[in-house]
Amino acid sequence: MAEYTDPHVDGAAEDMPELSDGDDDDDVDDEEQWQWMEEDSQPVTCLFCDRLLSSVNATLQHCTAEHQVNIVDLIRNYNLDDYGYIKMINFIRSTKCKASSLNGLPDAPLPWESEDFLQPVLQDDPLLQTDPEELCGSERSCLASGADPHNALVHRAQAAEERARSSEEALARAMDDLHKLKVLAQGLVLNAETSRSGTLGAVAELREDEDEAYFSSYGHYSIHEEMLKDKVRTESYRDFMYSNPEVFRDKVVLDVGCGTGILSMFAAQAGAKKVIAVDQSEIIYQAMDIVRSNQLEDKITLIKGRIEDIKLPVEKVDIIISEWMGYFLLFESMLDSVLYARDLYLADGGSVYPDLCNISLAAVGDVQKHQDRIAFWDDVYGFNMTCMKKAVVPEAVVEVLKADTLISEPTVIQTIDCNRVCLSELEFSSDFHLKITNTTDCTAIVGYFDIFFDKGCSNKVMFSTGPQVTKTHWKQTVFLLEKPVSVQAAPTEKRHGCLPSL
């Protein structure tokens, strides 16, 4: 924040800049609005381009003239305090958003509300060292009215004290939140053993803080880049929509968890009349820019929020599309949200896509990997750590499995029809048999899933996440056995097991 000169220090009065006596013309342009500010000798990089300006004053004038964004108006319109102003500046710099996207923002929530935007993007950014109250000219209006300079500076000091008080209150709240997080972390550690012994539901109810952490993870761009670069995933959705235009023609489509909006744009290009895209994470603001950049804003409406918490602008939709799948299909998936949307918004005769999913298992024989992960604990630099196996074995491993380590034919243990399944049916146990194809030691069971776009499609599309085909970002889920089991390959040989609730 700007530093103020103390008028009681010797020589300060002589250094005081000339102040307006109130006789100037009433029509004050933007350049004069900031003349009362001290000139900042440090150059400032523009918020929206690479141009380097001589001062904060010059930067704000440049943003107004060249990019049609008045930072002072944004501060006033959204009543931003010091923290809100800092977060806005860092949001603009970090997301490199278009200047046009800042005009006409909803009153709430603002795209820079996340605490992540308190982290400076540029070190020693002069814009972050500027007091938003000064920018808004509240002090200038006081001085321009003919007030005594001494009283004006006293008023500044009082305002600074008020900001300091607000900062102390914010710090106290932050410390309280930190304490709550510490207690939560301790609780998770202390209850880990109890949780491990219990049954883990396929769709667990998330507490508010966990829910926020889940959606926050999808605000990071690397996750969306990874998913978009997964050609098996993305091209399957694209091929389903582009090769079945009769399914989408003149239909209203809901995209649950839209991310960057790629599925929404596929649907619009396939002939949908209207697409409503919903996402809780911060990526929704980038999706808005993406949709506008592709001239699809007339067809696609984007809404920030959880599907369970918002109200759609339509009563019913004809199609629900979503890429909701988690590891091993159901782990940390969004299927519960999709089913909520289906039960509330899907019209009679409509469909959820993908509509069918299979979960499959197969036996694995990889002695070396078992040695590295499980037998390793028998002798760790000469010390016995076998007790660690009880903690390691229950943890599934997500990795790309080599197809040549499969020692059985796969078997489907569960088929899910997304148009019919109920939430309670997602917690299940299943008996299964595996037909062994190699005589060796079975060291693990691998799980994966297959996805089908089937209902009403003249050109059916499917993809698999199994180890026998092109890898996806879901990889496979490996369940290591505590001890290898000897198996024999024979036409009638089968191994029997039971998979508990996921």
Secondary structure, 3 states (H helix, E strand, C coil): CCCCCCCCCCCHHHHCCCCCCCCCCCCCCHHHHCCCCCCCCCCEECCCCCCEECCHHHHHHHHHHHHCCCHHHHHHHCCCCHHHHHHHHHHHHHHCCCHHHHCCCCCCCCCCCCHHHHCCCCCCCHHHHCCHHHHCCHHHHHHHCCCCHHHHHHHHHHHHHHHHHHHHHHHHHHHHHHHHHHHHHHHHHHCHHHHHHCCCCCCCCCCHHHHHHHHHHCCCHHHHHHHHHCHHHHHHHHHHHHCCHHHHCCCEEEEECCCCCHHHHHHHHCCCCEEEEEECCCHHHHHHHHHHHCCCCCCEEEEECCCCCCCCCCCCEEEEECCCCEECECECCCHHHHHHHHHHHEEEEEEEECCEEEEEEEEECCHHHHHHHCHHHHCECCECCHHHHHHHCCCCEEECCCHHHECECCEEEEEEECCCCCHHHHCCCEEEEEEECCCEEEEEEEEEEEEEECCCCCCCEEEECCCCCCCCCCCEEEEEEEEEEEECCCCCCEEEEEECCC
